[in-house]
Amino acid sequence: MSPDFNARAWQMLLTPSPLTASMLRDVENRSRTEADHILGDLIARGAAQQGGPLSLLQVAYSHLKAYEARQARGG
């Protein structure tokens, strides 16, 4: 790779991005999330393929569902 390419690549890797995940924006804006649509679907697909739970996805899903329950109560 050329030195110019390497310099641009490193700059892109080390510069913080202004982009965020849509679910993070939902939480930050105190909006509803797509937990069921995205994480619920991934959990269902993973369980069907592997025959067991996917613990990190389930933890994230549980946190988002708790967040949604607090939001529904006005908190």
PDB file of N, H, CA, C and O in Angstrom:
ATOM      1  N   MET A   1       0.828  -1.172   0.000  1.00  0.00           N
ATOM      2  CA  MET A   1       0.000   0.000   0.000  1.00  0.00           C
ATOM      3  C   MET A   1       0.881   1.246   0.000  1.00  0.00           C
ATOM      4  O   MET A   1       1.980   1.259   0.554  1.00  0.00           O
ATOM      5  N   SER A   2       0.375   2.265  -0.622  1.00  0.00           N
ATOM      6  H   SER A   2      -0.518   2.255  -1.073  1.00  0.00           H
ATOM      7  CA  SER A   2       1.149   3.513  -0.682  1.00  0.00           C
ATOM      8  C   SER A   2       1.111   4.217   0.673  1.00  0.00           C
ATOM      9  O   SER A   2       0.182   4.016   1.456  1.00  0.00           O
ATOM     10  N   PRO A   3       2.113   5.034   0.944  1.00  0.00           N
ATOM     11  CA  PRO A   3       2.123   5.788   2.199  1.00  0.00           C
ATOM     12  C   PRO A   3       0.887   6.680   2.345  1.00  0.00           C
ATOM     13  O   PRO A   3       0.364   6.843   3.447  1.00  0.00           O
ATOM     14  N   ASP A   4       0.422   7.257   1.229  1.00  0.00           N
ATOM     15  H   ASP A   4       0.848   7.124   0.333  1.00  0.00           H
ATOM     16  CA  ASP A   4      -0.761   8.108   1.277  1.00  0.00           C
ATOM     17  C   ASP A   4      -1.995   7.295   1.692  1.00  0.00           C
ATOM     18  O   ASP A   4      -2.797   7.747   2.509  1.00  0.00           O
ATOM     19  N   PHE A   5      -2.135   6.104   1.125  1.00  0.00           N
ATOM     20  H   PHE A   5      -1.483   5.737   0.461  1.00  0.00           H
ATOM     21  CA  PHE A   5      -3.250   5.229   1.485  1.00  0.00           C
ATOM     22  C   PHE A   5      -3.184   4.873   2.965  1.00  0.00           C
ATOM     23  O   PHE A   5      -4.188   4.950   3.673  1.00  0.00           O
ATOM     24  N   ASN A   6      -2.004   4.485   3.429  1.00  0.00           N
ATOM     25  H   ASN A   6      -1.188   4.423   2.854  1.00  0.00           H
ATOM     26  CA  ASN A   6      -1.836   4.130   4.841  1.00  0.00           C
ATOM     27  C   ASN A   6      -2.179   5.286   5.765  1.00  0.00           C
ATOM     28  O   ASN A   6      -2.817   5.089   6.799  1.00  0.00           O
ATOM     29  N   ALA A   7      -1.761   6.486   5.398  1.00  0.00           N
ATOM     30  H   ALA A   7      -1.243   6.646   4.558  1.00  0.00           H
ATOM     31  CA  ALA A   7      -2.055   7.659   6.227  1.00  0.00           C
ATOM     32  C   ALA A   7      -3.560   7.906   6.291  1.00  0.00           C
ATOM     33  O   ALA A   7      -4.096   8.188   7.363  1.00  0.00           O
ATOM     34  N   ARG A   8      -4.244   7.803   5.152  1.00  0.00           N
ATOM     35  H   ARG A   8      -3.809   7.574   4.281  1.00  0.00           H
ATOM     36  CA  ARG A   8      -5.705   8.000   5.136  1.00  0.00           C
ATOM     37  C   ARG A   8      -6.412   6.907   5.934  1.00  0.00           C
ATOM     38  O   ARG A   8      -7.362   7.185   6.667  1.00  0.00           O
ATOM     39  N   ALA A   9      -5.956   5.680   5.793  1.00  0.00           N
ATOM     40  H   ALA A   9      -5.185   5.453   5.198  1.00  0.00           H
ATOM     41  CA  ALA A   9      -6.569   4.568   6.513  1.00  0.00           C
ATOM     42  C   ALA A   9      -6.422   4.755   8.024  1.00  0.00           C
ATOM     43  O   ALA A   9      -7.388   4.582   8.766  1.00  0.00           O
ATOM     44  N   TRP A  10      -5.227   5.105   8.477  1.00  0.00           N
ATOM     45  H   TRP A  10      -4.442   5.245   7.873  1.00  0.00           H
ATOM     46  CA  TRP A  10      -5.015   5.325   9.906  1.00  0.00           C
ATOM     47  C   TRP A  10      -5.856   6.485  10.412  1.00  0.00           C
ATOM     48  O   TRP A  10      -6.403   6.419  11.513  1.00  0.00           O
ATOM     49  N   GLN A  11      -5.965   7.543   9.628  1.00  0.00           N
ATOM     50  H   GLN A  11      -5.521   7.597   8.734  1.00  0.00           H
ATOM     51  CA  GLN A  11      -6.774   8.682  10.040  1.00  0.00           C
ATOM     52  C   GLN A  11      -8.239   8.272  10.204  1.00  0.00           C
ATOM     53  O   GLN A  11      -8.895   8.669  11.168  1.00  0.00           O
ATOM     54  N   MET A  12      -8.746   7.479   9.266  1.00  0.00           N
ATOM     55  H   MET A  12      -8.214   7.156   8.484  1.00  0.00           H
ATOM     56  CA  MET A  12     -10.134   7.020   9.353  1.00  0.00           C
ATOM     57  C   MET A  12     -10.339   6.134  10.581  1.00  0.00           C
ATOM     58  O   MET A  12     -11.371   6.224  11.247  1.00  0.00           O
ATOM     59  N   LEU A  13      -9.370   5.287  10.880  1.00  0.00           N
ATOM     60  H   LEU A  13      -8.532   5.214  10.339  1.00  0.00           H
ATOM     61  CA  LEU A  13      -9.496   4.372  12.009  1.00  0.00           C
ATOM     62  C   LEU A  13      -9.409   5.085  13.352  1.00  0.00           C
ATOM     63  O   LEU A  13     -10.060   4.674  14.314  1.00  0.00           O
ATOM     64  N   LEU A  14      -8.624   6.133  13.427  1.00  0.00           N
ATOM     65  H   LEU A  14      -8.096   6.466  12.646  1.00  0.00           H
ATOM     66  CA  LEU A  14      -8.372   6.799  14.698  1.00  0.00           C
ATOM     67  C   LEU A  14      -9.258   8.020  14.948  1.00  0.00           C
ATOM     68  O   LEU A  14      -9.256   8.557  16.056  1.00  0.00           O
ATOM     69  N   THR A  15     -10.011   8.466  13.948  1.00  0.00           N
ATOM     70  H   THR A  15     -10.013   8.029  13.048  1.00  0.00           H
ATOM     71  CA  THR A  15     -10.882   9.623  14.113  1.00  0.00           C
ATOM     72  C   THR A  15     -12.250   9.154  14.614  1.00  0.00           C
ATOM     73  O   THR A  15     -12.879   8.301  13.986  1.00  0.00           O
ATOM     74  N   PRO A  16     -12.714   9.703  15.737  1.00  0.00           N
ATOM     75  CA  PRO A  16     -14.034   9.306  16.222  1.00  0.00           C
ATOM     76  C   PRO A  16     -15.117   9.593  15.180  1.00  0.00           C
ATOM     77  O   PRO A  16     -15.096  10.623  14.507  1.00  0.00           O
ATOM     78  N   SER A  17     -16.040   8.678  15.068  1.00  0.00           N
ATOM     79  H   SER A  17     -16.057   7.841  15.615  1.00  0.00           H
ATOM     80  CA  SER A  17     -17.109   8.810  14.083  1.00  0.00           C
ATOM     81  C   SER A  17     -18.305   9.532  14.684  1.00  0.00           C
ATOM     82  O   SER A  17     -18.640   9.301  15.845  1.00  0.00           O
ATOM     83  N   PRO A  18     -18.954  10.403  13.918  1.00  0.00           N
ATOM     84  CA  PRO A  18     -20.182  11.047  14.404  1.00  0.00           C
ATOM     85  C   PRO A  18     -21.394  10.120  14.270  1.00  0.00           C
ATOM     86  O   PRO A  18     -22.481  10.450  14.744  1.00  0.00           O
ATOM     87  N   LEU A  19     -21.212   8.962  13.626  1.00  0.00           N
ATOM     88  H   LEU A  19     -20.329   8.693  13.241  1.00  0.00           H
ATOM     89  CA  LEU A  19     -22.313   8.035  13.408  1.00  0.00           C
ATOM     90  C   LEU A  19     -22.541   7.177  14.647  1.00  0.00           C
ATOM     91  O   LEU A  19     -21.591   6.781  15.323  1.00  0.00           O
ATOM     92  N   THR A  20     -23.800   6.897  14.936  1.00  0.00           N
ATOM     93  H   THR A  20     -24.572   7.219  14.387  1.00  0.00           H
ATOM     94  CA  THR A  20     -24.138   6.018  16.057  1.00  0.00           C
ATOM     95  C   THR A  20     -25.196   5.022  15.604  1.00  0.00           C
ATOM     96  O   THR A  20     -25.871   5.228  14.595  1.00  0.00           O
ATOM     97  N   ALA A  21     -25.328   3.965  16.345  1.00  0.00           N
ATOM     98  H   ALA A  21     -24.780   3.798  17.165  1.00  0.00           H
ATOM     99  CA  ALA A  21     -26.349   2.968  16.048  1.00  0.00           C
ATOM    100  C   ALA A  21     -27.727   3.562  16.322  1.00  0.00           C
ATOM    101  O   ALA A  21     -27.896   4.361  17.243  1.00  0.00           O
ATOM    102  N   SER A  22     -28.705   3.170  15.520  1.00  0.00           N
ATOM    103  H   SER A  22     -28.568   2.521  14.772  1.00  0.00           H
ATOM    104  CA  SER A  22     -30.051   3.729  15.670  1.00  0.00           C
ATOM    105  C   SER A  22     -30.650   3.394  17.029  1.00  0.00           C
ATOM    106  O   SER A  22     -31.375   4.211  17.596  1.00  0.00           O
ATOM    107  N   MET A  23     -30.359   2.205  17.564  1.00  0.00           N
ATOM    108  H   MET A  23     -29.770   1.542  17.103  1.00  0.00           H
ATOM    109  CA  MET A  23     -30.912   1.854  18.866  1.00  0.00           C
ATOM    110  C   MET A  23     -30.294   2.715  19.973  1.00  0.00           C
ATOM    111  O   MET A  23     -30.979   3.061  20.935  1.00  0.00           O
ATOM    112  N   LEU A  24     -29.028   3.058  19.850  1.00  0.00           N
ATOM    113  H   LEU A  24     -28.471   2.777  19.068  1.00  0.00           H
ATOM    114  CA  LEU A  24     -28.404   3.959  20.817  1.00  0.00           C
ATOM    115  C   LEU A  24     -29.065   5.334  20.748  1.00  0.00           C
ATOM    116  O   LEU A  24     -29.352   5.941  21.779  1.00  0.00           O
ATOM    117  N   ARG A  25     -29.303   5.820  19.543  1.00  0.00           N
ATOM    118  H   ARG A  25     -29.070   5.326  18.705  1.00  0.00           H
ATOM    119  CA  ARG A  25     -29.994   7.110  19.406  1.00  0.00           C
ATOM    120  C   ARG A  25     -31.384   7.046  20.028  1.00  0.00           C
ATOM    121  O   ARG A  25     -31.820   8.004  20.665  1.00  0.00           O
ATOM    122  N   ASP A  26     -32.089   5.921  19.850  1.00  0.00           N
ATOM    123  H   ASP A  26     -31.735   5.142  19.332  1.00  0.00           H
ATOM    124  CA  ASP A  26     -33.415   5.767  20.460  1.00  0.00           C
ATOM    125  C   ASP A  26     -33.324   5.880  21.977  1.00  0.00           C
ATOM    126  O   ASP A  26     -34.122   6.588  22.591  1.00  0.00           O
ATOM    127  N   VAL A  27     -32.370   5.196  22.585  1.00  0.00           N
ATOM    128  H   VAL A  27     -31.722   4.620  22.087  1.00  0.00           H
ATOM    129  CA  VAL A  27     -32.212   5.237  24.039  1.00  0.00           C
ATOM    130  C   VAL A  27     -31.835   6.640  24.486  1.00  0.00           C
ATOM    131  O   VAL A  27     -32.403   7.154  25.450  1.00  0.00           O
ATOM    132  N   GLU A  28     -30.895   7.262  23.806  1.00  0.00           N
ATOM    133  H   GLU A  28     -30.434   6.844  23.023  1.00  0.00           H
ATOM    134  CA  GLU A  28     -30.473   8.609  24.185  1.00  0.00           C
ATOM    135  C   GLU A  28     -31.606   9.618  24.054  1.00  0.00           C
ATOM    136  O   GLU A  28     -31.663  10.585  24.813  1.00  0.00           O
ATOM    137  N   ASN A  29     -32.510   9.403  23.097  1.00  0.00           N
ATOM    138  H   ASN A  29     -32.464   8.617  22.480  1.00  0.00           H
ATOM    139  CA  ASN A  29     -33.651  10.304  22.896  1.00  0.00           C
ATOM    140  C   ASN A  29     -34.881   9.870  23.683  1.00  0.00           C
ATOM    141  O   ASN A  29     -35.956  10.451  23.538  1.00  0.00           O
ATOM    142  N   ARG A  30     -34.717   8.846  24.516  1.00  0.00           N
ATOM    143  H   ARG A  30     -33.844   8.373  24.634  1.00  0.00           H
ATOM    144  CA  ARG A  30     -35.817   8.300  25.316  1.00  0.00           C
ATOM    145  C   ARG A  30     -36.994   7.876  24.445  1.00  0.00           C
ATOM    146  O   ARG A  30     -38.155   8.101  24.789  1.00  0.00           O
ATOM    147  N   SER A  31     -36.670   7.260  23.313  1.00  0.00           N
ATOM    148  H   SER A  31     -35.727   7.078  23.034  1.00  0.00           H
ATOM    149  CA  SER A  31     -37.675   6.770  22.370  1.00  0.00           C
ATOM    150  C   SER A  31     -37.807   5.261  22.510  1.00  0.00           C
ATOM    151  O   SER A  31     -37.036   4.618  23.222  1.00  0.00           O
ATOM    152  N   ARG A  32     -38.791   4.712  21.822  1.00  0.00           N
ATOM    153  H   ARG A  32     -39.417   5.234  21.243  1.00  0.00           H
ATOM    154  CA  ARG A  32     -38.934   3.258  21.768  1.00  0.00           C
ATOM    155  C   ARG A  32     -37.792   2.686  20.949  1.00  0.00           C
ATOM    156  O   ARG A  32     -37.286   3.331  20.031  1.00  0.00           O
ATOM    157  N   THR A  33     -37.394   1.479  21.287  1.00  0.00           N
ATOM    158  H   THR A  33     -37.805   0.955  22.033  1.00  0.00           H
ATOM    159  CA  THR A  33     -36.316   0.819  20.553  1.00  0.00           C
ATOM    160  C   THR A  33     -36.891  -0.281  19.673  1.00  0.00           C
ATOM    161  O   THR A  33     -38.082  -0.588  19.728  1.00  0.00           O
ATOM    162  N   GLU A  34     -36.032  -0.856  18.875  1.00  0.00           N
ATOM    163  H   GLU A  34     -35.065  -0.606  18.830  1.00  0.00           H
ATOM    164  CA  GLU A  34     -36.412  -1.979  18.020  1.00  0.00           C
ATOM    165  C   GLU A  34     -35.874  -3.276  18.611  1.00  0.00           C
ATOM    166  O   GLU A  34     -35.437  -4.162  17.878  1.00  0.00           O
ATOM    167  N   ALA A  35     -35.906  -3.386  19.926  1.00  0.00           N
ATOM    168  H   ALA A  35     -36.262  -2.666  20.522  1.00  0.00           H
ATOM    169  CA  ALA A  35     -35.350  -4.557  20.607  1.00  0.00           C
ATOM    170  C   ALA A  35     -35.982  -5.845  20.114  1.00  0.00           C
ATOM    171  O   ALA A  35     -35.274  -6.807  19.814  1.00  0.00           O
ATOM    172  N   ASP A  36     -37.309  -5.878  20.026  1.00  0.00           N
ATOM    173  H   ASP A  36     -37.884  -5.097  20.269  1.00  0.00           H
ATOM    174  CA  ASP A  36     -37.981  -7.103  19.582  1.00  0.00           C
ATOM    175  C   ASP A  36     -37.630  -7.429  18.134  1.00  0.00           C
ATOM    176  O   ASP A  36     -37.370  -8.582  17.790  1.00  0.00           O
ATOM    177  N   HIS A  37     -37.626  -6.395  17.288  1.00  0.00           N
ATOM    178  H   HIS A  37     -37.838  -5.459  17.567  1.00  0.00           H
ATOM    179  CA  HIS A  37     -37.399  -6.621  15.870  1.00  0.00           C
ATOM    180  C   HIS A  37     -35.969  -7.038  15.555  1.00  0.00           C
ATOM    181  O   HIS A  37     -35.742  -7.902  14.708  1.00  0.00           O
ATOM    182  N   ILE A  38     -35.020  -6.433  16.226  1.00  0.00           N
ATOM    183  H   ILE A  38     -35.205  -5.731  16.914  1.00  0.00           H
ATOM    184  CA  ILE A  38     -33.620  -6.699  15.893  1.00  0.00           C
ATOM    185  C   ILE A  38     -33.026  -7.774  16.805  1.00  0.00           C
ATOM    186  O   ILE A  38     -32.647  -8.849  16.339  1.00  0.00           O
ATOM    187  N   LEU A  39     -32.946  -7.485  18.098  1.00  0.00           N
ATOM    188  H   LEU A  39     -33.254  -6.612  18.477  1.00  0.00           H
ATOM    189  CA  LEU A  39     -32.315  -8.450  19.000  1.00  0.00           C
ATOM    190  C   LEU A  39     -33.166  -9.697  19.179  1.00  0.00           C
ATOM    191  O   LEU A  39     -32.637 -10.807  19.229  1.00  0.00           O
ATOM    192  N   GLY A  40     -34.484  -9.524  19.275  1.00  0.00           N
ATOM    193  H   GLY A  40     -34.915  -8.622  19.234  1.00  0.00           H
ATOM    194  CA  GLY A  40     -35.360 -10.690  19.396  1.00  0.00           C
ATOM    195  C   GLY A  40     -35.214 -11.625  18.212  1.00  0.00           C
ATOM    196  O   GLY A  40     -35.174 -12.845  18.375  1.00  0.00           O
ATOM    197  N   ASP A  41     -35.136 -11.055  17.026  1.00  0.00           N
ATOM    198  H   ASP A  41     -35.169 -10.065  16.894  1.00  0.00           H
ATOM    199  CA  ASP A  41     -34.956 -11.867  15.821  1.00  0.00           C
ATOM    200  C   ASP A  41     -33.604 -12.572  15.821  1.00  0.00           C
ATOM    201  O   ASP A  41     -33.520 -13.751  15.477  1.00  0.00           O
ATOM    202  N   LEU A  42     -32.546 -11.861  16.205  1.00  0.00           N
ATOM    203  H   LEU A  42     -32.614 -10.903  16.485  1.00  0.00           H
ATOM    204  CA  LEU A  42     -31.220 -12.475  16.260  1.00  0.00           C
ATOM    205  C   LEU A  42     -31.175 -13.611  17.279  1.00  0.00           C
ATOM    206  O   LEU A  42     -30.550 -14.643  17.037  1.00  0.00           O
ATOM    207  N   ILE A  43     -31.835 -13.418  18.415  1.00  0.00           N
ATOM    208  H   ILE A  43     -32.342 -12.579  18.612  1.00  0.00           H
ATOM    209  CA  ILE A  43     -31.872 -14.467  19.435  1.00  0.00           C
ATOM    210  C   ILE A  43     -32.599 -15.685  18.898  1.00  0.00           C
ATOM    211  O   ILE A  43     -32.132 -16.813  19.054  1.00  0.00           O
ATOM    212  N   ALA A  44     -33.741 -15.458  18.264  1.00  0.00           N
ATOM    213  H   ALA A  44     -34.121 -14.541  18.137  1.00  0.00           H
ATOM    214  CA  ALA A  44     -34.518 -16.579  17.714  1.00  0.00           C
ATOM    215  C   ALA A  44     -33.732 -17.328  16.643  1.00  0.00           C
ATOM    216  O   ALA A  44     -33.720 -18.559  16.622  1.00  0.00           O
ATOM    217  N   ARG A  45     -33.083 -16.589  15.761  1.00  0.00           N
ATOM    218  H   ARG A  45     -33.093 -15.589  15.778  1.00  0.00           H
ATOM    219  CA  ARG A  45     -32.292 -17.237  14.706  1.00  0.00           C
ATOM    220  C   ARG A  45     -31.116 -18.014  15.285  1.00  0.00           C
ATOM    221  O   ARG A  45     -30.837 -19.135  14.859  1.00  0.00           O
ATOM    222  N   GLY A  46     -30.433 -17.424  16.248  1.00  0.00           N
ATOM    223  H   GLY A  46     -30.659 -16.514  16.594  1.00  0.00           H
ATOM    224  CA  GLY A  46     -29.281 -18.079  16.853  1.00  0.00           C
ATOM    225  C   GLY A  46     -29.673 -19.315  17.622  1.00  0.00           C
ATOM    226  O   GLY A  46     -28.982 -20.332  17.556  1.00  0.00           O
ATOM    227  N   ALA A  47     -30.772 -19.246  18.350  1.00  0.00           N
ATOM    228  H   ALA A  47     -31.333 -18.419  18.403  1.00  0.00           H
ATOM    229  CA  ALA A  47     -31.229 -20.406  19.115  1.00  0.00           C
ATOM    230  C   ALA A  47     -31.635 -21.531  18.175  1.00  0.00           C
ATOM    231  O   ALA A  47     -31.393 -22.703  18.464  1.00  0.00           O
ATOM    232  N   ALA A  48     -32.254 -21.177  17.047  1.00  0.00           N
ATOM    233  H   ALA A  48     -32.451 -20.225  16.813  1.00  0.00           H
ATOM    234  CA  ALA A  48     -32.671 -22.199  16.084  1.00  0.00           C
ATOM    235  C   ALA A  48     -31.465 -22.861  15.435  1.00  0.00           C
ATOM    236  O   ALA A  48     -31.484 -24.063  15.171  1.00  0.00           O
ATOM    237  N   GLN A  49     -30.423 -22.092  15.178  1.00  0.00           N
ATOM    238  H   GLN A  49     -30.408 -21.115  15.393  1.00  0.00           H
ATOM    239  CA  GLN A  49     -29.238 -22.644  14.506  1.00  0.00           C
ATOM    240  C   GLN A  49     -28.327 -23.398  15.460  1.00  0.00           C
ATOM    241  O   GLN A  49     -27.737 -24.413  15.091  1.00  0.00           O
ATOM    242  N   GLN A  50     -28.212 -22.905  16.685  1.00  0.00           N
ATOM    243  H   GLN A  50     -28.692 -22.080  16.986  1.00  0.00           H
ATOM    244  CA  GLN A  50     -27.256 -23.502  17.610  1.00  0.00           C
ATOM    245  C   GLN A  50     -27.923 -24.420  18.636  1.00  0.00           C
ATOM    246  O   GLN A  50     -27.245 -25.186  19.321  1.00  0.00           O
ATOM    247  N   GLY A  51     -29.236 -24.341  18.740  1.00  0.00           N
ATOM    248  H   GLY A  51     -29.787 -23.718  18.184  1.00  0.00           H
ATOM    249  CA  GLY A  51     -29.929 -25.178  19.698  1.00  0.00           C
ATOM    250  C   GLY A  51     -29.788 -24.714  21.130  1.00  0.00           C
ATOM    251  O   GLY A  51     -30.087 -25.479  22.047  1.00  0.00           O
ATOM    252  N   GLY A  52     -29.341 -23.486  21.358  1.00  0.00           N
ATOM    253  H   GLY A  52     -29.098 -22.864  20.613  1.00  0.00           H
ATOM    254  CA  GLY A  52     -29.178 -22.983  22.721  1.00  0.00           C
ATOM    255  C   GLY A  52     -29.236 -21.472  22.763  1.00  0.00           C
ATOM    256  O   GLY A  52     -29.329 -20.823  21.721  1.00  0.00           O
ATOM    257  N   PRO A  53     -29.181 -20.900  23.962  1.00  0.00           N
ATOM    258  CA  PRO A  53     -29.284 -19.455  24.120  1.00  0.00           C
ATOM    259  C   PRO A  53     -28.007 -18.719  23.688  1.00  0.00           C
ATOM    260  O   PRO A  53     -26.913 -19.284  23.684  1.00  0.00           O
ATOM    261  N   LEU A  54     -28.177 -17.487  23.337  1.00  0.00           N
ATOM    262  H   LEU A  54     -29.065 -17.029  23.340  1.00  0.00           H
ATOM    263  CA  LEU A  54     -27.056 -16.604  23.005  1.00  0.00           C
ATOM    264  C   LEU A  54     -26.976 -15.552  24.105  1.00  0.00           C
ATOM    265  O   LEU A  54     -27.663 -14.532  24.036  1.00  0.00           O
ATOM    266  N   SER A  55     -26.158 -15.784  25.103  1.00  0.00           N
ATOM    267  H   SER A  55     -25.600 -16.612  25.159  1.00  0.00           H
ATOM    268  CA  SER A  55     -26.201 -15.022  26.343  1.00  0.00           C
ATOM    269  C   SER A  55     -25.983 -13.516  26.184  1.00  0.00           C
ATOM    270  O   SER A  55     -26.719 -12.747  26.801  1.00  0.00           O
ATOM    271  N   LEU A  56     -25.031 -13.061  25.405  1.00  0.00           N
ATOM    272  H   LEU A  56     -24.433 -13.686  24.903  1.00  0.00           H
ATOM    273  CA  LEU A  56     -24.802 -11.612  25.295  1.00  0.00           C
ATOM    274  C   LEU A  56     -25.970 -10.909  24.619  1.00  0.00           C
ATOM    275  O   LEU A  56     -26.354  -9.814  25.028  1.00  0.00           O
ATOM    276  N   LEU A  57     -26.535 -11.525  23.593  1.00  0.00           N
ATOM    277  H   LEU A  57     -26.223 -12.415  23.260  1.00  0.00           H
ATOM    278  CA  LEU A  57     -27.708 -10.937  22.968  1.00  0.00           C
ATOM    279  C   LEU A  57     -28.878 -10.906  23.941  1.00  0.00           C
ATOM    280  O   LEU A  57     -29.642  -9.941  23.971  1.00  0.00           O
ATOM    281  N   GLN A  58     -29.018 -11.957  24.732  1.00  0.00           N
ATOM    282  H   GLN A  58     -28.398 -12.741  24.708  1.00  0.00           H
ATOM    283  CA  GLN A  58     -30.106 -12.002  25.699  1.00  0.00           C
ATOM    284  C   GLN A  58     -29.931 -10.958  26.789  1.00  0.00           C
ATOM    285  O   GLN A  58     -30.915 -10.377  27.246  1.00  0.00           O
ATOM    286  N   VAL A  59     -28.709 -10.711  27.210  1.00  0.00           N
ATOM    287  H   VAL A  59     -27.909 -11.183  26.838  1.00  0.00           H
ATOM    288  CA  VAL A  59     -28.442  -9.666  28.201  1.00  0.00           C
ATOM    289  C   VAL A  59     -28.809  -8.300  27.617  1.00  0.00           C
ATOM    290  O   VAL A  59     -29.487  -7.510  28.274  1.00  0.00           O
ATOM    291  N   ALA A  60     -28.368  -8.019  26.397  1.00  0.00           N
ATOM    292  H   ALA A  60     -27.817  -8.661  25.864  1.00  0.00           H
ATOM    293  CA  ALA A  60     -28.686  -6.744  25.753  1.00  0.00           C
ATOM    294  C   ALA A  60     -30.195  -6.594  25.590  1.00  0.00           C
ATOM    295  O   ALA A  60     -30.749  -5.525  25.845  1.00  0.00           O
ATOM    296  N   TYR A  61     -30.855  -7.665  25.165  1.00  0.00           N
ATOM    297  H   TYR A  61     -30.405  -8.534  24.957  1.00  0.00           H
ATOM    298  CA  TYR A  61     -32.312  -7.655  24.985  1.00  0.00           C
ATOM    299  C   TYR A  61     -33.009  -7.376  26.317  1.00  0.00           C
ATOM    300  O   TYR A  61     -33.944  -6.577  26.371  1.00  0.00           O
ATOM    301  N   SER A  62     -32.565  -8.022  27.380  1.00  0.00           N
ATOM    302  H   SER A  62     -31.805  -8.671  27.336  1.00  0.00           H
ATOM    303  CA  SER A  62     -33.166  -7.818  28.702  1.00  0.00           C
ATOM    304  C   SER A  62     -33.004  -6.375  29.163  1.00  0.00           C
ATOM    305  O   SER A  62     -33.936  -5.796  29.720  1.00  0.00           O
ATOM    306  N   HIS A  63     -31.846  -5.796  28.942  1.00  0.00           N
ATOM    307  H   HIS A  63     -31.089  -6.267  28.489  1.00  0.00           H
ATOM    308  CA  HIS A  63     -31.620  -4.404  29.324  1.00  0.00           C
ATOM    309  C   HIS A  63     -32.542  -3.469  28.544  1.00  0.00           C
ATOM    310  O   HIS A  63     -33.109  -2.538  29.115  1.00  0.00           O
ATOM    311  N   LEU A  64     -32.691  -3.714  27.254  1.00  0.00           N
ATOM    312  H   LEU A  64     -32.230  -4.470  26.791  1.00  0.00           H
ATOM    313  CA  LEU A  64     -33.563  -2.855  26.450  1.00  0.00           C
ATOM    314  C   LEU A  64     -35.021  -3.022  26.839  1.00  0.00           C
ATOM    315  O   LEU A  64     -35.770  -2.044  26.837  1.00  0.00           O
ATOM    316  N   LYS A  65     -35.442  -4.229  27.171  1.00  0.00           N
ATOM    317  H   LYS A  65     -34.834  -5.023  27.172  1.00  0.00           H
ATOM    318  CA  LYS A  65     -36.824  -4.436  27.600  1.00  0.00           C
ATOM    319  C   LYS A  65     -37.081  -3.752  28.949  1.00  0.00           C
ATOM    320  O   LYS A  65     -38.161  -3.199  29.161  1.00  0.00           O
ATOM    321  N   ALA A  66     -36.113  -3.783  29.852  1.00  0.00           N
ATOM    322  H   ALA A  66     -35.236  -4.232  29.680  1.00  0.00           H
ATOM    323  CA  ALA A  66     -36.239  -3.069  31.127  1.00  0.00           C
ATOM    324  C   ALA A  66     -36.319  -1.566  30.882  1.00  0.00           C
ATOM    325  O   ALA A  66     -37.120  -0.873  31.509  1.00  0.00           O
ATOM    326  N   TYR A  67     -35.490  -1.067  29.972  1.00  0.00           N
ATOM    327  H   TYR A  67     -34.840  -1.630  29.463  1.00  0.00           H
ATOM    328  CA  TYR A  67     -35.535   0.353  29.593  1.00  0.00           C
ATOM    329  C   TYR A  67     -36.918   0.715  29.063  1.00  0.00           C
ATOM    330  O   TYR A  67     -37.495   1.727  29.462  1.00  0.00           O
ATOM    331  N   GLU A  68     -37.453  -0.118  28.158  1.00  0.00           N
ATOM    332  H   GLU A  68     -36.985  -0.940  27.835  1.00  0.00           H
ATOM    333  CA  GLU A  68     -38.778   0.161  27.584  1.00  0.00           C
ATOM    334  C   GLU A  68     -39.859   0.139  28.657  1.00  0.00           C
ATOM    335  O   GLU A  68     -40.785   0.948  28.611  1.00  0.00           O
ATOM    336  N   ALA A  69     -39.759  -0.773  29.622  1.00  0.00           N
ATOM    337  H   ALA A  69     -39.007  -1.431  29.659  1.00  0.00           H
ATOM    338  CA  ALA A  69     -40.743  -0.833  30.709  1.00  0.00           C
ATOM    339  C   ALA A  69     -40.673   0.432  31.568  1.00  0.00           C
ATOM    340  O   ALA A  69     -41.708   0.964  31.969  1.00  0.00           O
ATOM    341  N   ARG A  70     -39.466   0.914  31.849  1.00  0.00           N
ATOM    342  H   ARG A  70     -38.626   0.482  31.523  1.00  0.00           H
ATOM    343  CA  ARG A  70     -39.334   2.168  32.608  1.00  0.00           C
ATOM    344  C   ARG A  70     -39.924   3.336  31.824  1.00  0.00           C
ATOM    345  O   ARG A  70     -40.600   4.191  32.396  1.00  0.00           O
ATOM    346  N   GLN A  71     -39.672   3.375  30.531  1.00  0.00           N
ATOM    347  H   GLN A  71     -39.123   2.681  30.066  1.00  0.00           H
ATOM    348  CA  GLN A  71     -40.213   4.453  29.691  1.00  0.00           C
ATOM    349  C   GLN A  71     -41.733   4.410  29.683  1.00  0.00           C
ATOM    350  O   GLN A  71     -42.380   5.455  29.742  1.00  0.00           O
ATOM    351  N   ALA A  72     -42.311   3.217  29.611  1.00  0.00           N
ATOM    352  H   ALA A  72     -41.785   2.367  29.563  1.00  0.00           H
ATOM    353  CA  ALA A  72     -43.775   3.078  29.589  1.00  0.00           C
ATOM    354  C   ALA A  72     -44.405   3.557  30.893  1.00  0.00           C
ATOM    355  O   ALA A  72     -45.543   4.028  30.906  1.00  0.00           O
ATOM    356  N   ARG A  73     -43.651   3.431  32.002  1.00  0.00           N
ATOM    357  H   ARG A  73     -42.727   3.048  31.992  1.00  0.00           H
ATOM    358  CA  ARG A  73     -44.150   3.898  33.298  1.00  0.00           C
ATOM    359  C   ARG A  73     -43.911   5.399  33.495  1.00  0.00           C
ATOM    360  O   ARG A  73     -44.315   5.968  34.508  1.00  0.00           O
ATOM    361  N   GLY A  74     -43.259   6.026  32.532  1.00  0.00           N
ATOM    362  H   GLY A  74     -42.930   5.564  31.708  1.00  0.00           H
ATOM    363  CA  GLY A  74     -42.985   7.452  32.635  1.00  0.00           C
ATOM    364  C   GLY A  74     -41.660   7.777  33.276  1.00  0.00           C
ATOM    365  O   GLY A  74     -41.436   8.908  33.707  1.00  0.00           O
ATOM    366  N   GLY A  75     -40.782   6.801  33.343  1.00  0.00           N
ATOM    367  H   GLY A  75     -40.964   5.883  32.993  1.00  0.00           H
ATOM    368  CA  GLY A  75     -39.512   7.025  34.028  1.00  0.00           C
ATOM    369  C   GLY A  75     -38.386   7.030  33.111  1.00  0.00           C
ATOM    370  O   GLY A  75     -37.244   7.207  33.537  1.00  0.00           O
TER     371      GLY A  75
END
